[in-house]
């Protein structure tokens, strides 16, 4: 697959993960979707906003499952990512989810 297809697939996996998490409380399915999305977003590096968002989602699911050590690990990784992003304003690929969140705000 090319990078563009991976981005679209990852965005779909995030949306699916959200449904499994928020709508159906199917945490294992949500985790699987988010983890696969994370592996696809890695094409953009560890310090991409989409990686940060998925880490937040993973942390929230682990927290809901009372798996606090994994939740904390995800939140700490997200903080590192956000600090790096704040420090660098390089051009980055934009996800469909980024565009939608910008339209909402």
DSSP file (Angstrom, degrees, kcal/mol; ACC not computed):
  #  RESIDUE AA STRUCTURE BP1 BP2  ACC     N-H-->O    O-->H-N    N-H-->O    O-->H-N    TCO  KAPPA ALPHA  PHI   PSI    X-CA   Y-CA   Z-CA
    1    1 A X              0   0    0      0, 0.0     2,-0.1     0, 0.0     0, 0.0   0.000 360.0 360.0 360.0 148.2    0.0    0.0    0.0
    2    2 A X     >  -     0   0    0      1,-0.1     4,-2.2     4,-0.0     5,-0.2  -0.437 360.0-101.9 -87.7 171.3    1.1    3.5   -0.6
    3    3 A X  H  > S+     0   0    0      1,-0.2     4,-2.3     2,-0.2     5,-0.2   0.875 119.7  55.2 -61.2 -40.2    1.3    6.2    2.1
    4    4 A X  H  > S+     0   0    0      1,-0.2     4,-2.1     2,-0.2    -1,-0.2   0.921 109.1  47.0 -60.7 -45.1   -2.0    7.8    1.1
    5    5 A X  H  > S+     0   0    0      1,-0.2     4,-2.8     2,-0.2     5,-0.2   0.901 110.2  53.4 -63.8 -40.3   -3.9    4.6    1.3
    6    6 A X  H  X S+     0   0    0     -4,-2.2     4,-2.8     1,-0.2    -1,-0.2   0.895 107.6  51.9 -61.1 -39.2   -2.4    3.9    4.7
    7    7 A X  H  X S+     0   0    0     -4,-2.3     4,-2.4     2,-0.2    -2,-0.2   0.937 111.8  44.9 -63.4 -46.9   -3.5    7.3    5.9
    8    8 A X  H  X S+     0   0    0     -4,-2.1     4,-2.1     2,-0.2    -2,-0.2   0.912 114.6  48.8 -64.3 -42.1   -7.1    6.7    4.8
    9    9 A X  H  X S+     0   0    0     -4,-2.8     4,-2.4     2,-0.2    -2,-0.2   0.916 111.1  50.3 -62.9 -42.7   -7.1    3.2    6.3
   10   10 A X  H  X S+     0   0    0     -4,-2.8     4,-2.2    -5,-0.2    -2,-0.2   0.916 109.1  51.1 -62.8 -42.8   -5.7    4.5    9.6
   11   11 A X  H  X S+     0   0    0     -4,-2.4     4,-2.1     1,-0.2    -1,-0.2   0.898 110.9  48.9 -61.5 -39.9   -8.4    7.2    9.7
   12   12 A X  H  X S+     0   0    0     -4,-2.1     4,-2.6     2,-0.2    -1,-0.2   0.891 109.6  52.1 -65.5 -39.5  -11.1    4.6    9.1
   13   13 A X  H  X S+     0   0    0     -4,-2.4     4,-2.8     2,-0.2    -2,-0.2   0.877 108.3  51.3 -64.5 -37.5   -9.6    2.4   11.9
   14   14 A X  H  X S+     0   0    0     -4,-2.2     4,-2.4     2,-0.2    -2,-0.2   0.930 111.1  47.7 -64.3 -45.0   -9.7    5.4   14.3
   15   15 A X  H  X S+     0   0    0     -4,-2.1     4,-2.0     2,-0.2    -2,-0.2   0.910 113.7  47.5 -62.2 -42.3  -13.3    6.0   13.5
   16   16 A X  H  X S+     0   0    0     -4,-2.6     4,-2.5     2,-0.2    -2,-0.2   0.911 110.4  52.4 -65.0 -42.7  -14.1    2.3   13.9
   17   17 A X  H  X S+     0   0    0     -4,-2.8     4,-2.3     1,-0.2    -2,-0.2   0.898 107.2  53.1 -58.8 -41.3  -12.2    2.2   17.2
   18   18 A X  H  X>S+     0   0    0     -4,-2.4     4,-3.0     2,-0.2     5,-0.7   0.926 108.9  48.9 -60.3 -45.5  -14.2    5.2   18.4
   19   19 A X  I  X>S+     0   0    0     -4,-2.0     5,-1.4     1,-0.2     4,-1.3   0.931 112.3  47.6 -60.7 -46.2  -17.4    3.4   17.7
   20   20 A X  I  <5S+     0   0    0     -4,-2.5     6,-3.5     3,-0.2    -1,-0.2   0.880 120.9  38.8 -62.7 -36.6  -16.3    0.2   19.5
   21   21 A X  I  X5S+     0   0    0     -4,-2.3     4,-0.9     4,-0.2    -2,-0.2   0.982 127.4  25.9 -77.2 -62.6  -15.2    2.3   22.4
   22   22 A X  I  <5S+     0   0    0     -4,-3.0    -3,-0.2    -5,-0.2    -2,-0.1   0.840 130.0  34.7 -77.3 -35.7  -17.7    5.0   22.9
   23   23 A X  I  <<S+     0   0    0     -4,-1.3    -3,-0.2    -5,-0.7    -1,-0.2   0.826 133.7  17.5 -92.4 -33.7  -20.8    3.4   21.4
   24   24 A X  T  4<S-     0   0    0     -5,-1.4    -3,-0.2    -4,-0.2    -2,-0.1   0.493  85.9-129.5-120.2  -6.2  -20.5   -0.2   22.2
   25   25 A X     <  +     0   0    0     -4,-0.9     2,-1.2    -6,-0.3    -4,-0.2   0.838  54.7 149.4  54.8  35.1  -18.0   -0.5   25.1
   26   26 A X     >  +     0   0    0     -6,-3.5     4,-2.2     1,-0.2    -1,-0.2  -0.696  16.7 172.3 -95.8  80.2  -16.1   -3.1   23.1
   27   27 A X  H  >  +     0   0    0     -2,-1.2     4,-3.0     1,-0.2     5,-0.2   0.851  69.2  53.9 -65.2 -39.2  -12.7   -2.2   24.4
   28   28 A X  H  > S+     0   0    0      2,-0.2     4,-2.2     1,-0.2    -1,-0.2   0.912 111.7  45.8 -64.1 -41.3  -10.7   -5.1   22.9
   29   29 A X  H  > S+     0   0    0      2,-0.2     4,-2.3     1,-0.2    -1,-0.2   0.903 113.1  50.5 -66.4 -40.4  -12.0   -4.4   19.4
   30   30 A X  H  X S+     0   0    0     -4,-2.2     4,-2.8     2,-0.2     5,-0.2   0.926 109.6  50.8 -62.5 -44.5  -11.3   -0.7   19.9
   31   31 A X  H  X S+     0   0    0     -4,-3.0     4,-2.8     1,-0.2     5,-0.2   0.924 109.7  50.3 -58.5 -44.9   -7.8   -1.4   21.1
   32   32 A X  H  X S+     0   0    0     -4,-2.2     4,-2.1     2,-0.2    -1,-0.2   0.919 112.2  46.9 -60.4 -45.1   -7.1   -3.6   18.1
   33   33 A X  H  X S+     0   0    0     -4,-2.3     4,-2.4     1,-0.2    -2,-0.2   0.931 114.4  46.5 -63.1 -46.3   -8.4   -0.8   15.7
   34   34 A X  H  X S+     0   0    0     -4,-2.8     4,-2.6     1,-0.2    -2,-0.2   0.889 111.2  51.7 -65.7 -38.9   -6.3    1.9   17.4
   35   35 A X  H  X S+     0   0    0     -4,-2.8     4,-1.9    -5,-0.2    -1,-0.2   0.903 111.6  46.6 -66.0 -39.7   -3.2   -0.2   17.5
   36   36 A X  H  X S+     0   0    0     -4,-2.1     4,-1.7    -5,-0.2    -2,-0.2   0.906 112.0  51.2 -67.9 -39.5   -3.4   -1.0   13.8
   37   37 A X  H  X S+     0   0    0     -4,-2.4     4,-2.6     1,-0.2    -2,-0.2   0.922 108.1  53.2 -60.3 -43.2   -4.1    2.7   13.1
   38   38 A X  H  X S+     0   0    0     -4,-2.6     4,-1.0     1,-0.2    -1,-0.2   0.897 106.9  51.0 -59.5 -41.7   -1.0    3.6   15.1
   39   39 A X  H  < S+     0   0    0     -4,-1.9    -1,-0.2     1,-0.2    -2,-0.2   0.852 112.2  47.4 -66.4 -32.6    1.1    1.2   13.1
   40   40 A X  H >< S+     0   0    0     -4,-1.7     3,-1.3     1,-0.2    -2,-0.2   0.863 108.2  54.0 -75.3 -36.3   -0.2    2.8    9.8
   41   41 A X  H >< S+     0   0    0     -4,-2.6     3,-2.5     1,-0.2    -1,-0.2   0.700  86.5  83.9 -69.2 -17.8    0.4    6.4   11.1
   42   42 A X  G >< S+     0   0    0     -4,-1.0     3,-1.9     1,-0.3    -1,-0.2   0.701  70.6  78.2 -61.3 -17.7    4.0    5.4   11.8
   43   43 A X  G <  S+     0   0    0     -3,-1.3    -1,-0.3     1,-0.3    -2,-0.1   0.799  95.0  49.8 -56.6 -26.1    4.8    6.2    8.2
   44   44 A X  G <  S-     0   0    0     -3,-2.5    -1,-0.3     1,-0.3     3,-0.2   0.413 122.8-105.8 -94.4   1.0    4.7    9.8    9.3
   45   45 A X    X   -     0   0    0     -3,-1.9     3,-0.6    -4,-0.2    -1,-0.3  -0.206  35.8 -72.4  97.6 169.2    7.0    9.3   12.2
   46   46 A X  T 3  S+     0   0    0      1,-0.2    -1,-0.2    -3,-0.1     2,-0.1   0.668 123.0  61.2 -72.8 -17.4    6.5    9.0   16.0
   47   47 A X  T 3  S+     0   0    0     -3,-0.2     2,-0.3    -5,-0.1    -1,-0.2  -0.275  72.9 121.7-112.0  46.9    5.9   12.8   16.3
   48   48 A X    <>  -     0   0    0     -3,-0.6     4,-2.0    -2,-0.1     3,-0.4  -0.829  68.7-123.0-106.5 147.0    2.8   13.2   14.1
   49   49 A X  H  > S+     0   0    0     -2,-0.3     4,-2.3     1,-0.2     5,-0.2   0.842 112.5  56.4 -58.9 -34.2   -0.4   14.7   15.5
   50   50 A X  H  > S+     0   0    0      2,-0.2     4,-2.2     1,-0.2    -1,-0.2   0.893 105.2  51.1 -65.7 -38.3   -2.4   11.6   14.4
   51   51 A X  H  > S+     0   0    0     -3,-0.4     4,-2.3     1,-0.2    -2,-0.2   0.923 109.9  51.2 -61.6 -43.9    0.0    9.4   16.5
   52   52 A X  H  X S+     0   0    0     -4,-2.0     4,-1.9     1,-0.2    -2,-0.2   0.910 109.5  49.4 -59.5 -44.6   -0.6   11.7   19.4
   53   53 A X  H  X S+     0   0    0     -4,-2.3     4,-2.1     1,-0.2    -1,-0.2   0.895 110.6  49.3 -64.8 -40.6   -4.4   11.4   19.1
   54   54 A X  H  X S+     0   0    0     -4,-2.2     4,-3.0     1,-0.2     5,-0.2   0.893 108.0  54.3 -67.1 -38.6   -4.3    7.6   18.9
   55   55 A X  H  X S+     0   0    0     -4,-2.3     4,-2.5     1,-0.2    -1,-0.2   0.894 107.9  50.6 -61.2 -38.5   -2.1    7.4   22.0
   56   56 A X  H  X S+     0   0    0     -4,-1.9     4,-2.2     2,-0.2    -2,-0.2   0.932 111.6  47.6 -62.0 -46.1   -4.7    9.5   23.8
   57   57 A X  H  X S+     0   0    0     -4,-2.1     4,-2.1     2,-0.2    -2,-0.2   0.916 112.3  48.9 -62.6 -44.0   -7.5    7.1   22.6
   58   58 A X  H  X S+     0   0    0     -4,-3.0     4,-2.8     1,-0.2     5,-0.2   0.929 110.6  51.1 -61.1 -45.1   -5.5    4.1   23.7
   59   59 A X  H  X S+     0   0    0     -4,-2.5     4,-2.4     1,-0.2    -1,-0.2   0.893 108.7  51.6 -59.0 -40.7   -4.8    5.6   27.1
   60   60 A X  H  X S+     0   0    0     -4,-2.2     4,-2.4     2,-0.2    -1,-0.2   0.889 110.7  47.8 -65.3 -39.5   -8.5    6.3   27.6
   61   61 A X  H  X S+     0   0    0     -4,-2.1     4,-2.1     2,-0.2    -2,-0.2   0.948 111.6  49.2 -67.2 -47.0   -9.4    2.7   26.8
   62   62 A X  H  <>S+     0   0    0     -4,-2.8     5,-3.0     1,-0.2    -2,-0.2   0.905 111.4  51.1 -58.0 -39.5   -6.8    1.3   29.1
   63   63 A X  H ><5S+     0   0    0     -4,-2.4     3,-1.6    -5,-0.2    -1,-0.2   0.928 108.5  50.6 -62.5 -44.8   -8.0    3.7   31.8
   64   64 A X  H 3<5S+     0   0    0     -4,-2.4    -1,-0.2     1,-0.3    -2,-0.2   0.830 109.9  51.0 -61.1 -32.1  -11.6    2.5   31.2
   65   65 A X  T 3<5S-     0   0    0     -4,-2.1    -1,-0.3    -5,-0.1    -2,-0.2   0.414 117.0-117.2 -84.5   1.7  -10.4   -1.1   31.5
   66   66 A X  T < 5S+     0   0    0     -3,-1.6     2,-1.2     1,-0.2    -3,-0.2   0.734  72.8 137.2  65.5  24.8   -8.6   -0.2   34.8
   67   67 A X     >< +     0   0    0     -5,-3.0     4,-2.0    -6,-0.2    -1,-0.2  -0.692  23.5 168.6 -96.7  78.2   -5.2   -1.0   33.2
   68   68 A X  H  >  +     0   0    0     -2,-1.2     4,-2.6     1,-0.2     5,-0.2   0.792  65.7  58.0 -69.7 -30.7   -3.6    2.0   34.7
   69   69 A X  H  > S+     0   0    0      2,-0.2     4,-2.0     1,-0.2    -1,-0.2   0.926 111.4  41.8 -68.0 -42.1    0.0    1.1   33.9
   70   70 A X  H  > S+     0   0    0      2,-0.2     4,-2.3     1,-0.2    -2,-0.2   0.872 113.7  53.8 -70.7 -35.6   -0.7    0.9   30.1
   71   71 A X  H  X S+     0   0    0     -4,-2.0     4,-2.5     2,-0.2    -2,-0.2   0.946 110.2  46.7 -60.3 -47.3   -2.9    4.0   30.3
   72   72 A X  H  X S+     0   0    0     -4,-2.6     4,-2.5     1,-0.2     5,-0.2   0.893 109.5  54.2 -63.1 -40.0    0.0    5.9   31.9
   73   73 A X  H  X S+     0   0    0     -4,-2.0     4,-2.2     1,-0.2    -1,-0.2   0.923 110.9  45.8 -59.2 -45.1    2.4    4.6   29.3
   74   74 A X  H  X S+     0   0    0     -4,-2.3     4,-2.3     2,-0.2    -2,-0.2   0.914 112.6  49.9 -65.0 -43.3    0.2    5.9   26.5
   75   75 A X  H  X S+     0   0    0     -4,-2.5     4,-2.2     1,-0.2    -2,-0.2   0.888 110.9  49.5 -64.3 -38.6   -0.3    9.3   28.1
   76   76 A X  H  X S+     0   0    0     -4,-2.5     4,-2.1     2,-0.2    -1,-0.2   0.912 110.8  49.5 -66.6 -41.8    3.4    9.7   28.7
   77   77 A X  H  X S+     0   0    0     -4,-2.2     4,-2.2     1,-0.2    -2,-0.2   0.895 110.2  52.2 -62.0 -38.7    4.2    8.8   25.1
   78   78 A X  H  X S+     0   0    0     -4,-2.3     4,-2.9     2,-0.2    -2,-0.2   0.914 106.8  52.2 -64.8 -42.1    1.6   11.3   24.0
   79   79 A X  H  X S+     0   0    0     -4,-2.2     4,-2.6     2,-0.2     5,-0.2   0.911 109.2  49.6 -60.3 -42.6    3.1   14.1   26.1
   80   80 A X  H  X S+     0   0    0     -4,-2.1     4,-2.1     2,-0.2    -1,-0.2   0.921 112.4  48.6 -60.5 -43.7    6.5   13.4   24.5
   81   81 A X  H  X S+     0   0    0     -4,-2.2     4,-2.5     1,-0.2    -2,-0.2   0.928 112.2  47.6 -62.7 -46.3    4.9   13.6   21.1
   82   82 A X  H  X S+     0   0    0     -4,-2.9     4,-2.5     1,-0.2    -1,-0.2   0.887 110.5  51.5 -65.2 -39.1    3.1   16.8   21.8
   83   83 A X  H  X S+     0   0    0     -4,-2.6     4,-1.6    -5,-0.2    -1,-0.2   0.906 111.6  48.0 -62.9 -40.4    6.2   18.5   23.3
   84   84 A X  H  X S+     0   0    0     -4,-2.1     4,-1.2    -5,-0.2    -2,-0.2   0.919 112.0  49.0 -65.6 -43.3    8.1   17.5   20.1
   85   85 A X  H  < S+     0   0    0     -4,-2.5     3,-0.4     1,-0.2    -2,-0.2   0.890 109.2  52.3 -64.2 -39.7    5.3   18.9   17.9
   86   86 A X  H  < S+     0   0    0     -4,-2.5    -1,-0.2     1,-0.2    -2,-0.2   0.860 110.3  49.8 -63.5 -34.5    5.2   22.1   19.8
   87   87 A X  H  < S+     0   0    0     -4,-1.6     2,-0.5    -5,-0.2    -1,-0.2   0.698 112.4  48.9 -79.4 -19.6    8.9   22.5   19.3
   88   88 A X     <  -     0   0    0     -4,-1.2    -1,-0.1    -3,-0.4     0, 0.0  -0.980  53.9-173.1-127.0 130.7    8.9   21.9   15.6
   89   89 A X        +     0   0    0     -2,-0.5     3,-0.1    -3,-0.0    -4,-0.1  -0.197  34.8 150.0-110.4  39.2    6.6   23.5   13.1
   90   90 A X        -     0   0    0      1,-0.1     2,-0.1    -5,-0.1    -2,-0.1  -0.279  57.9 -90.9 -68.0 157.3    7.6   21.4   10.1
   91   91 A X        -     0   0    0      1,-0.0     2,-0.3     0, 0.0    -1,-0.1  -0.446  53.5-174.9 -63.6 142.6    5.2   20.7    7.3
   92   92 A X        -     0   0    0     -2,-0.1     2,-0.1    -3,-0.1   -44,-0.0  -0.952  31.5 -93.7-139.5 158.8    3.3   17.5    8.0
   93   93 A X        -     0   0    0     -2,-0.3     2,-0.5   -49,-0.1   -49,-0.0  -0.469  42.1-134.6 -68.2 144.6    0.8   15.3    6.3
   94   94 A X        -     0   0    0     -2,-0.1     2,-0.2   -45,-0.1    -1,-0.0  -0.899  12.7-145.1-109.4 130.9   -2.8   16.2    7.2
   95   95 A X     >  -     0   0    0     -2,-0.5     4,-1.9     1,-0.1     3,-0.2  -0.490  25.3-115.6 -86.5 158.0   -5.3   13.5    8.1
   96   96 A X  H  > S+     0   0    0      1,-0.2     4,-2.4     2,-0.2     5,-0.2   0.887 119.7  55.6 -57.6 -38.7   -9.0   13.7    7.3
   97   97 A X  H  > S+     0   0    0      1,-0.2     4,-2.2     2,-0.2    -1,-0.2   0.852 103.6  53.9 -66.2 -34.1   -9.6   13.7   11.1
   98   98 A X  H  > S+     0   0    0      2,-0.2     4,-2.0     1,-0.2    -1,-0.2   0.931 109.7  47.7 -62.0 -45.4   -7.3   16.8   11.4
   99   99 A X  H  X S+     0   0    0     -4,-1.9     4,-1.8     1,-0.2    -2,-0.2   0.921 112.0  49.1 -63.6 -44.7   -9.3   18.6    8.8
  100  100 A X  H  X S+     0   0    0     -4,-2.4     4,-1.5     1,-0.2    -1,-0.2   0.897 110.6  50.2 -63.2 -40.3  -12.6   17.7   10.4
  101  101 A X  H  X S+     0   0    0     -4,-2.2     4,-1.5     1,-0.2    -1,-0.2   0.849 109.1  52.1 -69.0 -32.2  -11.4   18.8   13.9
  102  102 A X  H  < S+     0   0    0     -4,-2.0    -1,-0.2     1,-0.2    -2,-0.2   0.850 108.0  52.2 -69.0 -33.9  -10.3   22.1   12.5
  103  103 A X  H  < S+     0   0    0     -4,-1.8    -2,-0.2     1,-0.2    -1,-0.2   0.825 107.7  52.3 -70.5 -31.2  -13.7   22.7   10.9
  104  104 A X  H  <        0   0    0     -4,-1.5    -1,-0.2     1,-0.2    -2,-0.2   0.874 360.0 360.0 -72.5 -37.7  -15.4   22.0   14.2
  105  105 A X     <        0   0    0     -4,-1.5    -1,-0.2    -5,-0.1    -2,-0.2   0.466 360.0 360.0 -84.3 360.0  -13.4   24.6   16.2
